Amino acid sequence: MNNTVTLGRTGITVNKNGFGALPIQRIPDEEAVHLLRKAYDNGITYFDTARWYTDSEHKIGLAFKGMRDKIFIATKTGATNAEGFWQDLETSLKELQTDYIDLYQFHNPAFCPKPGDASGLYDAALKAKEQGKIRHIGITNHRLTVAHEAIDSGLYATLQFPFCYLATDKDIEVVNKCKAADMGFIAMKALSGGLITNSAAAYAYLAQYDNVLPIWGVQREYELDEFLSYIDNPPTMTEELETLINRDREELLGDFCRGCGYCMPCPVGIEINNCARMSLLLRRAPYAGYLSPEGEANMMKIENCLHCNQCKSKCPYGLDTPALLQKNLEDYKRVLAGEVQV
């Protein structure tokens, strides 16, 4: 079984374990550097971060100073115009302690940036590429329409898109379309924001697609160790894993919150990306903090919902978020009252 993947026409070939560096913003520098170096020492060479991930870039810069040619760094800008693009790029280069970025991605834009459009984003990226500050231009998204437009445009070397064993036929179509276009496909949300709890099943499913690079969000050493163990012993699809996947698909497919956070912020401070999937978190990823006084106070904010529908309008999955929040609150109250066991 080939456990490497090449990102389309970029020629970047790496192990099928990419390091998703969003979670390391939650841990101290020393812990983050230890995880990043351990990942590299054991065969992981692809590291994905973003300007939006607070100090994640800074920690990658600390970990890999002086060994830039040994790793691939992908980062992202959420800028909406050329001025913001250049500010983000220069900040990223400084924080990462490098003079170039292997893959620079537009971070979940609501449209597909193109040369000559009003945003000026793609033109700025082309100029940065000419200057040698970025090597490849990519895009990340949660919207099928933008994903298809990016593939059809031929402008992008890679697409980063949610993909896991809860994928629909429409998601699989995007993966196959990228392969046909020789465009790299990077799978975000490979564990569906923590709702998929069997990483071997997650890995085995994605490994069936030879053009897919999963990036696993890593915050704790035991999580990293799990994925490192797959480098020499990659999980393959078995009858047992297929049964588990089918059971999860029956439970989770449909109107569930993926926790992407694009609905945020909420005008009344509801932590929508956790509260709207609390029922699933309580059952699939139990954590005492969910039922603590702080956790309860968080959930009770749902009672202050203005029904302004801002969250609903921003959801890339078209969920009725206010209704989902209310449903999760009602279930949460039943759990608190002891009427439902989790």
C-alpha positions as a LaTeX table, in Angstrom:
\begin{tabular}{lrrr}
\hline
Residue & $x$ (\AA) & $y$ (\AA) & $z$ (\AA) \\
\hline
Met1 & 0.00 & 0.00 & 0.00 \\
Asn2 & 1.43 & 3.38 & $-1.02$ \\
Asn3 & 1.29 & 5.66 & 2.00 \\
Thr4 & 2.44 & 8.80 & 0.19 \\
Val5 & 0.44 & 11.26 & $-1.87$ \\
Thr6 & 1.39 & 13.88 & $-4.46$ \\
Leu7 & $-0.57$ & 17.13 & $-4.45$ \\
Gly8 & $-1.48$ & 17.32 & $-8.12$ \\
Arg9 & 0.77 & 19.39 & $-10.32$ \\
Thr10 & 2.66 & 20.92 & $-7.36$ \\
Gly11 & 4.91 & 17.87 & $-7.28$ \\
Ile12 & 4.77 & 18.02 & $-3.46$ \\
Thr13 & 4.93 & 14.39 & $-2.31$ \\
Val14 & 4.41 & 13.67 & 1.37 \\
Asn15 & 3.20 & 11.00 & 3.77 \\
Lys16 & $-0.60$ & 10.66 & 3.95 \\
Asn17 & $-0.46$ & 12.19 & 7.44 \\
Gly18 & $-0.49$ & 15.99 & 7.22 \\
Phe19 & $-0.12$ & 17.96 & 10.46 \\
Gly20 & $-3.07$ & 20.30 & 11.03 \\
Ala21 & $-1.70$ & 23.07 & 13.22 \\
Leu22 & $-4.92$ & 24.82 & 14.28 \\
Pro23 & $-5.04$ & 23.06 & 17.70 \\
Ile24 & $-1.46$ & 23.97 & 18.71 \\
Gln25 & $-2.61$ & 27.55 & 19.30 \\
Arg26 & $-4.14$ & 26.18 & 22.52 \\
Ile27 & $-0.88$ & 24.87 & 24.03 \\
Pro28 & 2.36 & 26.57 & 25.20 \\
Asp29 & 5.28 & 27.15 & 22.83 \\
Glu30 & 7.43 & 24.43 & 24.36 \\
Glu31 & 4.71 & 21.75 & 24.01 \\
Ala32 & 3.91 & 22.83 & 20.46 \\
Val33 & 7.55 & 22.76 & 19.37 \\
His34 & 7.94 & 19.29 & 20.91 \\
Leu35 & 4.92 & 17.97 & 18.96 \\
Leu36 & 6.00 & 19.56 & 15.68 \\
Arg37 & 9.56 & 18.26 & 15.92 \\
Lys38 & 8.38 & 14.81 & 16.96 \\
Ala39 & 6.08 & 14.75 & 13.94 \\
Tyr40 & 8.97 & 15.67 & 11.65 \\
Asp41 & 11.39 & 13.23 & 13.27 \\
Asn42 & 8.93 & 10.42 & 12.57 \\
Gly43 & 8.16 & 11.16 & 8.95 \\
Ile44 & 5.58 & 13.97 & 8.75 \\
Thr45 & 6.76 & 16.79 & 6.49 \\
Tyr46 & 3.54 & 18.68 & 5.63 \\
Phe47 & 2.35 & 21.33 & 8.07 \\
Asp48 & $-0.85$ & 23.33 & 7.54 \\
Thr49 & $-1.63$ & 26.55 & 9.41 \\
Ala50 & $-3.30$ & 29.95 & 8.84 \\
Arg51 & $-3.15$ & 33.59 & 9.83 \\
Trp52 & $-6.47$ & 33.09 & 11.63 \\
Tyr53 & $-4.93$ & 30.46 & 13.94 \\
Thr54 & $-3.50$ & 33.10 & 16.32 \\
Asp55 & 0.09 & 32.03 & 17.21 \\
Ser56 & 0.18 & 28.73 & 15.29 \\
Glu57 & 2.52 & 30.16 & 12.64 \\
His58 & 4.83 & 31.50 & 15.34 \\
Lys59 & 5.14 & 28.02 & 16.86 \\
Ile60 & 5.92 & 26.42 & 13.49 \\
Gly61 & 8.59 & 29.09 & 12.98 \\
Leu62 & 10.16 & 28.22 & 16.33 \\
Ala63 & 10.11 & 24.50 & 15.60 \\
Phe64 & 11.63 & 24.55 & 12.14 \\
Lys65 & 14.02 & 27.49 & 12.13 \\
Gly66 & 17.13 & 26.54 & 10.18 \\
Met67 & 15.60 & 23.49 & 8.49 \\
Arg68 & 13.23 & 25.12 & 6.03 \\
Asp69 & 14.19 & 22.92 & 3.07 \\
Lys70 & 13.17 & 19.76 & 4.95 \\
Ile71 & 9.45 & 20.53 & 5.29 \\
Phe72 & 6.46 & 21.85 & 3.35 \\
Ile73 & 4.52 & 24.74 & 4.90 \\
Ala74 & 0.98 & 25.61 & 3.86 \\
Thr75 & $-0.71$ & 28.66 & 5.33 \\
Lys76 & $-3.74$ & 30.79 & 4.52 \\
Thr77 & $-5.00$ & 34.34 & 4.27 \\
Gly78 & $-8.55$ & 35.40 & 5.04 \\
Ala79 & $-7.95$ & 38.79 & 3.47 \\
Thr80 & $-10.69$ & 40.26 & 1.30 \\
Asn81 & $-8.53$ & 42.70 & $-0.66$ \\
Ala82 & $-4.96$ & 43.09 & $-1.95$ \\
Glu83 & $-3.85$ & 45.33 & 0.90 \\
Gly84 & $-4.92$ & 42.75 & 3.46 \\
Phe85 & $-3.29$ & 40.01 & 1.39 \\
Trp86 & 0.14 & 41.68 & 1.55 \\
Gln87 & $-0.21$ & 42.40 & 5.26 \\
Asp88 & $-1.08$ & 38.76 & 5.96 \\
Leu89 & 1.67 & 37.40 & 3.73 \\
Glu90 & 4.41 & 39.53 & 5.29 \\
Thr91 & 3.18 & 38.66 & 8.79 \\
Ser92 & 3.14 & 34.94 & 7.92 \\
Leu93 & 6.68 & 35.05 & 6.51 \\
Lys94 & 7.90 & 36.79 & 9.65 \\
Glu95 & 6.10 & 34.47 & 12.08 \\
Leu96 & 7.15 & 31.34 & 10.18 \\
Gln97 & 10.75 & 32.62 & 10.03 \\
Thr98 & 10.97 & 31.89 & 6.31 \\
Asp99 & 11.29 & 33.77 & 3.04 \\
Tyr100 & 8.82 & 31.60 & 1.12 \\
Ile101 & 5.64 & 29.55 & 1.63 \\
Asp102 & 5.13 & 26.33 & $-0.30$ \\
Leu103 & 1.34 & 26.62 & $-0.55$ \\
Tyr104 & $-0.50$ & 29.88 & 0.09 \\
Gln105 & $-4.27$ & 29.41 & 0.25 \\
Phe106 & $-7.26$ & 31.75 & 0.20 \\
His107 & $-9.06$ & 30.87 & 3.44 \\
Asn108 & $-12.71$ & 29.93 & 2.79 \\
Pro109 & $-13.65$ & 32.92 & 0.64 \\
Ala110 & $-17.34$ & 33.38 & $-0.20$ \\
Phe111 & $-16.34$ & 33.59 & $-3.89$ \\
Cys112 & $-13.60$ & 32.22 & $-6.13$ \\
Pro113 & $-10.84$ & 34.86 & $-6.55$ \\
Lys114 & $-9.77$ & 35.32 & $-10.17$ \\
Pro115 & $-7.39$ & 37.60 & $-12.07$ \\
Gly116 & $-8.80$ & 41.07 & $-12.64$ \\
Asp117 & $-11.67$ & 40.81 & $-10.16$ \\
Ala118 & $-12.52$ & 43.66 & $-7.78$ \\
Ser119 & $-10.84$ & 42.03 & $-4.77$ \\
Gly120 & $-7.39$ & 42.03 & $-6.36$ \\
Leu121 & $-6.56$ & 38.88 & $-4.36$ \\
Tyr122 & $-5.51$ & 36.58 & $-7.18$ \\
Asp123 & $-3.45$ & 39.28 & $-8.87$ \\
Ala124 & $-1.64$ & 39.87 & $-5.57$ \\
Ala125 & $-0.99$ & 36.13 & $-5.24$ \\
Leu126 & 0.47 & 36.02 & $-8.76$ \\
Lys127 & 2.78 & 38.91 & $-7.92$ \\
Ala128 & 3.86 & 37.20 & $-4.68$ \\
Lys129 & 4.58 & 34.06 & $-6.70$ \\
Glu130 & 6.68 & 36.03 & $-9.18$ \\
Gln131 & 8.62 & 37.45 & $-6.22$ \\
Gly132 & 9.30 & 33.93 & $-4.92$ \\
Lys133 & 7.39 & 34.51 & $-1.69$ \\
Ile134 & 4.90 & 31.76 & $-2.46$ \\
Arg135 & 5.37 & 28.70 & $-4.64$ \\
His136 & 1.81 & 27.53 & $-5.24$ \\
Ile137 & $-1.63$ & 29.14 & $-4.98$ \\
Gly138 & $-4.43$ & 27.17 & $-3.32$ \\
Ile139 & $-7.92$ & 27.71 & $-1.98$ \\
Thr140 & $-9.89$ & 26.28 & 0.94 \\
Asn141 & $-13.66$ & 26.13 & 1.10 \\
His142 & $-16.76$ & 24.54 & 2.60 \\
Arg143 & $-19.05$ & 25.47 & $-0.29$ \\
Leu144 & $-19.59$ & 23.06 & $-3.18$ \\
Thr145 & $-20.29$ & 25.90 & $-5.62$ \\
Val146 & $-16.98$ & 27.67 & $-4.86$ \\
Ala147 & $-15.10$ & 24.35 & $-4.91$ \\
His148 & $-16.39$ & 23.51 & $-8.39$ \\
Glu149 & $-15.66$ & 27.01 & $-9.66$ \\
Ala150 & $-12.10$ & 26.79 & $-8.35$ \\
Ile151 & $-11.52$ & 23.43 & $-10.06$ \\
Asp152 & $-13.09$ & 24.57 & $-13.33$ \\
Ser153 & $-11.04$ & 27.78 & $-13.36$ \\
Gly154 & $-7.70$ & 25.97 & $-13.61$ \\
Leu155 & $-6.22$ & 28.75 & $-11.47$ \\
Tyr156 & $-5.48$ & 26.74 & $-8.35$ \\
Ala157 & $-2.87$ & 24.10 & $-7.60$ \\
Thr158 & $-4.84$ & 22.69 & $-4.67$ \\
Leu159 & $-8.26$ & 22.61 & $-3.03$ \\
Gln160 & $-8.73$ & 22.07 & 0.70 \\
Phe161 & $-12.24$ & 20.83 & 1.40 \\
Pro162 & $-14.06$ & 18.85 & 4.15 \\
Phe163 & $-13.78$ & 15.13 & 3.44 \\
Cys164 & $-14.24$ & 12.11 & 5.68 \\
Tyr165 & $-16.19$ & 8.88 & 5.76 \\
Leu166 & $-19.39$ & 10.87 & 6.22 \\
Ala167 & $-18.93$ & 12.20 & 2.68 \\
Thr168 & $-21.83$ & 12.47 & 0.29 \\
Asp169 & $-21.72$ & 11.56 & $-3.40$ \\
Lys170 & $-21.34$ & 15.29 & $-4.11$ \\
Asp171 & $-18.22$ & 15.45 & $-1.94$ \\
Ile172 & $-16.71$ & 12.39 & $-3.63$ \\
Glu173 & $-17.41$ & 14.01 & $-7.00$ \\
Val174 & $-15.22$ & 16.97 & $-5.94$ \\
Val175 & $-12.36$ & 14.63 & $-4.98$ \\
Asn176 & $-12.52$ & 12.79 & $-8.31$ \\
Lys177 & $-12.83$ & 16.04 & $-10.26$ \\
Cys178 & $-9.65$ & 17.35 & $-8.61$ \\
Lys179 & $-7.81$ & 14.18 & $-9.60$ \\
Ala180 & $-8.96$ & 14.53 & $-13.21$ \\
Ala181 & $-7.77$ & 18.16 & $-13.22$ \\
Asp182 & $-4.37$ & 17.23 & $-11.68$ \\
Met183 & $-5.25$ & 19.46 & $-8.75$ \\
Gly184 & $-4.13$ & 18.53 & $-5.26$ \\
Phe185 & $-6.88$ & 17.63 & $-2.77$ \\
Ile186 & $-6.34$ & 18.30 & 0.94 \\
Ala187 & $-8.93$ & 16.81 & 3.29 \\
Met188 & $-9.91$ & 19.00 & 6.22 \\
Lys189 & $-12.32$ & 17.86 & 8.93 \\
Ala190 & $-11.15$ & 14.28 & 8.39 \\
Leu191 & $-12.43$ & 13.51 & 11.91 \\
Ser192 & $-15.51$ & 15.71 & 11.41 \\
Gly193 & $-14.55$ & 18.12 & 14.16 \\
Gly194 & $-14.14$ & 15.35 & 16.75 \\
Leu195 & $-17.35$ & 13.44 & 15.99 \\
Ile196 & $-15.39$ & 10.63 & 14.31 \\
Thr197 & $-13.60$ & 8.88 & 17.15 \\
Asn198 & $-11.94$ & 5.98 & 15.34 \\
Ser199 & $-8.88$ & 7.38 & 13.56 \\
Ala200 & $-8.02$ & 4.02 & 11.98 \\
Ala201 & $-11.40$ & 3.98 & 10.23 \\
Ala202 & $-10.94$ & 7.61 & 9.19 \\
Tyr203 & $-7.48$ & 6.86 & 7.78 \\
Ala204 & $-8.54$ & 3.66 & 6.00 \\
Tyr205 & $-11.46$ & 5.39 & 4.31 \\
Leu206 & $-9.37$ & 8.29 & 3.01 \\
Ala207 & $-6.52$ & 5.97 & 1.96 \\
Gln208 & $-8.86$ & 4.54 & $-0.70$ \\
Tyr209 & $-8.40$ & 7.83 & $-2.58$ \\
Asp210 & $-4.82$ & 8.04 & $-3.84$ \\
Asn211 & $-5.00$ & 11.81 & $-4.48$ \\
Val212 & $-6.19$ & 12.82 & $-0.98$ \\
Leu213 & $-3.92$ & 14.28 & 1.70 \\
Pro214 & $-5.64$ & 14.31 & 5.12 \\
Ile215 & $-4.52$ & 16.92 & 7.64 \\
Trp216 & $-5.13$ & 15.78 & 11.19 \\
Gly217 & $-5.61$ & 18.41 & 13.88 \\
Val218 & $-3.08$ & 17.60 & 16.61 \\
Gln219 & $-2.99$ & 19.06 & 20.12 \\
Arg220 & $-1.94$ & 16.18 & 22.38 \\
Glu221 & 0.98 & 13.79 & 22.12 \\
Tyr222 & $-1.17$ & 10.66 & 22.26 \\
Glu223 & $-3.11$ & 11.95 & 19.23 \\
Leu224 & 0.14 & 12.43 & 17.32 \\
Asp225 & 1.39 & 8.99 & 18.36 \\
Glu226 & $-1.76$ & 7.43 & 16.94 \\
Phe227 & $-1.17$ & 8.96 & 13.51 \\
Leu228 & 2.57 & 8.29 & 13.60 \\
Ser229 & 1.82 & 4.60 & 14.13 \\
Tyr230 & 0.02 & 4.63 & 10.77 \\
Ile231 & 3.17 & 5.62 & 8.87 \\
Asp232 & 4.67 & 2.13 & 9.12 \\
Asn233 & 1.37 & 0.31 & 9.62 \\
Pro234 & $-1.32$ & 2.14 & 7.63 \\
Pro235 & $-4.84$ & 0.90 & 8.44 \\
Thr236 & $-6.64$ & $-0.75$ & 5.56 \\
Met237 & $-10.36$ & $-1.18$ & 5.12 \\
Thr238 & $-11.62$ & $-4.28$ & 6.89 \\
Glu239 & $-15.09$ & $-5.69$ & 7.39 \\
Glu240 & $-14.98$ & $-4.50$ & 11.00 \\
Leu241 & $-14.09$ & $-0.92$ & 10.01 \\
Glu242 & $-16.73$ & $-0.93$ & 7.25 \\
Thr243 & $-19.36$ & $-1.93$ & 9.82 \\
Leu244 & $-18.27$ & 0.89 & 12.14 \\
Ile245 & $-18.32$ & 3.41 & 9.29 \\
Asn246 & $-21.79$ & 2.35 & 8.16 \\
Arg247 & $-23.09$ & 2.64 & 11.72 \\
Asp248 & $-21.62$ & 6.15 & 12.04 \\
Arg249 & $-23.05$ & 7.18 & 8.69 \\
Glu250 & $-26.52$ & 6.10 & 9.80 \\
Glu251 & $-26.18$ & 8.13 & 12.99 \\
Leu252 & $-24.48$ & 11.23 & 11.66 \\
Leu253 & $-25.42$ & 11.82 & 8.04 \\
Gly254 & $-27.80$ & 14.69 & 7.55 \\
Asp255 & $-28.40$ & 17.81 & 9.60 \\
Phe256 & $-25.51$ & 17.85 & 12.01 \\
Cys257 & $-23.12$ & 20.69 & 12.81 \\
Arg258 & $-19.55$ & 20.07 & 11.62 \\
Gly259 & $-18.15$ & 22.69 & 14.01 \\
Cys260 & $-16.46$ & 24.73 & 11.26 \\
Gly261 & $-17.26$ & 28.02 & 13.04 \\
Tyr262 & $-18.15$ & 30.09 & 9.99 \\
Cys263 & $-21.42$ & 31.02 & 11.70 \\
Met264 & $-19.47$ & 32.90 & 14.37 \\
Pro265 & $-19.48$ & 35.33 & 16.08 \\
Cys266 & $-22.97$ & 35.31 & 17.59 \\
Pro267 & $-24.45$ & 38.71 & 18.61 \\
Val268 & $-25.39$ & 37.31 & 22.05 \\
Gly269 & $-22.22$ & 35.27 & 22.55 \\
Ile270 & $-23.53$ & 31.75 & 21.89 \\
Glu271 & $-20.65$ & 29.37 & 21.15 \\
Ile272 & $-22.57$ & 28.06 & 18.16 \\
Asn273 & $-19.93$ & 25.70 & 16.76 \\
Asn274 & $-20.01$ & 23.61 & 19.95 \\
Cys275 & $-23.52$ & 24.25 & 21.26 \\
Ala276 & $-25.19$ & 23.24 & 17.98 \\
Arg277 & $-23.63$ & 19.77 & 18.22 \\
Met278 & $-23.60$ & 19.28 & 21.97 \\
Ser279 & $-25.86$ & 16.21 & 21.86 \\
Leu280 & $-23.36$ & 14.44 & 19.60 \\
Leu281 & $-20.34$ & 15.62 & 21.58 \\
Leu282 & $-21.82$ & 14.32 & 24.83 \\
Arg283 & $-22.35$ & 10.90 & 23.32 \\
Arg284 & $-19.36$ & 10.56 & 20.99 \\
Ala285 & $-16.61$ & 12.60 & 22.65 \\
Pro286 & $-17.57$ & 12.71 & 26.35 \\
Tyr287 & $-15.88$ & 15.43 & 28.38 \\
Ala288 & $-16.81$ & 16.39 & 31.94 \\
Gly289 & $-16.43$ & 20.09 & 31.12 \\
Tyr290 & $-19.53$ & 19.95 & 28.91 \\
Leu291 & $-21.64$ & 19.38 & 32.03 \\
Ser292 & $-19.68$ & 21.71 & 34.34 \\
Pro293 & $-21.19$ & 25.00 & 35.59 \\
Glu294 & $-19.21$ & 26.79 & 32.85 \\
Gly295 & $-20.46$ & 24.36 & 30.22 \\
Glu296 & $-24.02$ & 24.76 & 31.43 \\
Ala297 & $-23.74$ & 28.57 & 31.35 \\
Asn298 & $-22.50$ & 28.31 & 27.76 \\
Met299 & $-25.46$ & 26.21 & 26.71 \\
Met300 & $-28.01$ & 28.39 & 28.51 \\
Lys301 & $-26.97$ & 31.34 & 26.34 \\
Ile302 & $-29.08$ & 29.67 & 23.66 \\
Glu303 & $-32.12$ & 30.97 & 25.56 \\
Asn304 & $-30.99$ & 34.49 & 24.59 \\
Cys305 & $-31.05$ & 33.68 & 20.86 \\
Leu306 & $-32.36$ & 36.68 & 18.90 \\
His307 & $-33.41$ & 34.51 & 15.93 \\
Cys308 & $-31.61$ & 37.03 & 13.75 \\
Asn309 & $-30.66$ & 34.12 & 11.45 \\
Gln310 & $-27.14$ & 35.47 & 10.86 \\
Cys311 & $-25.73$ & 32.04 & 11.72 \\
Lys312 & $-28.20$ & 30.32 & 9.42 \\
Ser313 & $-27.29$ & 32.58 & 6.49 \\
Lys314 & $-23.56$ & 31.94 & 6.98 \\
Cys315 & $-23.72$ & 28.14 & 7.36 \\
Pro316 & $-21.95$ & 26.55 & 4.35 \\
Tyr317 & $-24.04$ & 23.38 & 4.90 \\
Gly318 & $-27.40$ & 25.18 & 4.80 \\
Leu319 & $-28.39$ & 24.12 & 8.32 \\
Asp320 & $-31.26$ & 25.70 & 10.23 \\
Thr321 & $-28.84$ & 26.66 & 13.00 \\
Pro322 & $-31.31$ & 28.33 & 15.42 \\
Ala323 & $-33.53$ & 25.23 & 15.31 \\
Leu324 & $-30.49$ & 23.01 & 15.80 \\
Leu325 & $-29.37$ & 25.06 & 18.81 \\
Gln326 & $-32.80$ & 24.77 & 20.41 \\
Lys327 & $-32.91$ & 21.02 & 19.82 \\
Asn328 & $-29.49$ & 20.59 & 21.42 \\
Leu329 & $-30.47$ & 22.76 & 24.40 \\
Glu330 & $-33.58$ & 20.66 & 25.06 \\
Asp331 & $-31.52$ & 17.47 & 24.94 \\
Tyr332 & $-28.84$ & 19.01 & 27.18 \\
Lys333 & $-31.44$ & 19.91 & 29.81 \\
Arg334 & $-32.71$ & 16.32 & 29.80 \\
Val335 & $-29.15$ & 15.08 & 30.34 \\
Leu336 & $-28.63$ & 17.54 & 33.22 \\
Ala337 & $-31.89$ & 16.42 & 34.81 \\
Gly338 & $-30.79$ & 12.80 & 34.60 \\
Glu339 & $-33.65$ & 11.90 & 32.27 \\
Val340 & $-31.16$ & 10.79 & 29.59 \\
Gln341 & $-27.94$ & 8.87 & 30.21 \\
Val342 & $-24.83$ & 9.61 & 28.13 \\
\hline
\end{tabular}
